C-alpha cells in the first residue's frame, strides 16, 4: 500500500469511527452524501473533504487527523507549496485553493499503525476558516519563511506563522497555533474544541 493510500485509509477510518460520532453528531451536523466525482472534484479544486448540513445551513469541511505522538502540539497545519513538483500548476498547494468553511483537526489516542485501537480524540478543534481567511487578508496572520518552528504573537495583535519544510522535500506547510487564535481574537474562532485550551 502506498503512503498516500495508507494516509487516506487512516483519515477515512478516523472520520467514520471517531469524528462522526464524537465531533459532528453532538453538533447535530449530518453528512451530505455527494456524488463521488463531485466529491473528488471539490477535494482537489477547493480543499473540501466533506459537506455537512444543520437545518438549512450547509458547512464545508477540510479534515486532518494525527496520531497520538503529536499530542503536545497546539497547532494545526495548512499545506503551503510543492515547489519540487514537476508540474508547475501543482506548486501552489491547499493554502491557495482552500474554500472550506471549517477545518477539523484532531489527534487520536493511538498510534497510526494501531488506528483500530483508537477510542477517542486527545484533542480536537473545528476552526472557523472564514475568520482565518479574513485575518490572513488583513495581514493579522502572516506567513514568514523565518526558519522558526512555531507561531509567535507579534506586537500583541498579529500572528507570525513560519514556513516549515517536509524532510523529504515534497512540500512545505505552515502551522497556526489554535490557542493563539483564541487569545488574539476570541473563542468564536472555533466552533468546538477539546484539549487545546
Residue pairs with C-beta under 8 A, 6 or more apart in sequence:
1 9
10 65
10 112
10 115
11 63
11 64
11 65
13 115
13 116
14 65
14 106
14 108
14 115
14 118
15 49
15 50
15 63
15 65
17 118
18 106
18 108
18 118
18 119
18 120
18 121
19 63
19 65
19 104
19 106
19 124
20 31
22 120
22 121
22 124
23 104
23 106
23 121
23 124
23 126
23 192
24 30
24 31
24 52
26 192
27 54
27 191
27 192
28 54
29 52
29 53
29 54
29 59
30 52
30 53
30 54
31 50
31 51
31 52
32 50
32 51
32 52
32 53
32 58
34 42
34 51
42 48
42 51
42 60
43 49
45 97
46 60
46 97
46 98
46 99
46 100
47 62
47 94
47 97
47 98
47 99
47 100
48 60
48 61
48 62
48 99
48 100
49 61
49 62
49 63
49 100
50 60
50 61
50 63
51 58
51 59
51 60
51 61
52 58
52 59
52 60
52 61
53 59
59 101
59 102
60 99
60 100
60 101
60 102
61 100
61 101
61 102
61 103
61 104
61 126
62 94
62 98
62 100
62 102
62 103
62 104
62 129
63 103
63 104
63 105
63 106
64 76
64 77
64 103
64 104
64 105
64 106
65 105
65 106
65 107
65 108
66 73
66 105
66 106
66 107
66 108
67 107
67 108
67 110
67 111
67 112
67 115
68 107
68 108
68 109
68 110
68 111
68 122
69 111
70 107
71 107
71 122
71 123
73 107
73 175
74 177
74 178
74 179
74 196
75 150
75 151
75 175
75 176
75 177
75 178
76 103
76 105
76 125
76 127
76 175
76 176
76 178
77 164
77 173
77 174
77 175
77 176
78 94
78 95
78 98
78 103
78 173
78 174
78 176
79 93
79 94
79 95
79 171
79 172
79 173
80 93
80 95
80 143
80 163
80 171
80 172
80 173
80 174
81 91
81 92
81 93
81 95
81 171
81 172
82 90
82 91
82 92
82 93
82 170
82 171
82 172
83 91
83 172
84 169
84 170
84 171
85 91
93 171
93 172
93 173
95 143
95 174
98 129
100 129
101 128
101 129
101 130
102 126
102 127
102 128
102 129
102 191
103 126
103 127
103 129
103 132
104 124
104 125
104 126
104 127
105 124
105 125
105 127
105 178
106 121
106 123
106 124
106 125
107 121
107 122
107 123
107 124
107 195
108 115
108 118
108 120
108 121
108 122
109 118
109 119
109 120
109 121
109 122
110 117
110 118
110 119
121 194
121 195
122 195
123 193
123 194
123 195
123 196
124 192
124 193
124 194
124 195
125 178
125 190
125 192
125 193
125 194
125 196
126 190
126 191
126 192
126 193
127 176
127 178
127 181
127 189
127 190
127 191
128 188
128 189
128 190
128 191
131 185
131 188
131 189
132 141
132 176
132 181
132 189
135 141
135 159
135 185
136 142
139 158
140 157
140 158
140 159
140 184
140 185
141 158
141 159
141 161
141 176
142 158
142 159
142 160
142 161
143 161
143 162
143 163
143 174
144 160
144 161
144 162
144 163
145 162
145 163
146 160
146 162
146 163
147 162
148 162
149 162
149 164
150 162
150 175
150 177
151 159
151 160
151 161
151 162
151 175
151 176
151 177
151 180
152 159
152 160
153 159
153 160
153 180
153 183
153 184
154 160
157 184
159 176
159 177
159 180
159 181
159 184
161 174
161 175
161 176
162 174
162 175
163 172
163 173
163 174
164 172
164 173
164 174
164 175
165 171
165 172
166 172
166 173
178 190
178 193
178 196
178 197
179 196
179 197
181 189
181 190
182 189
182 190
182 197
187 197
190 196
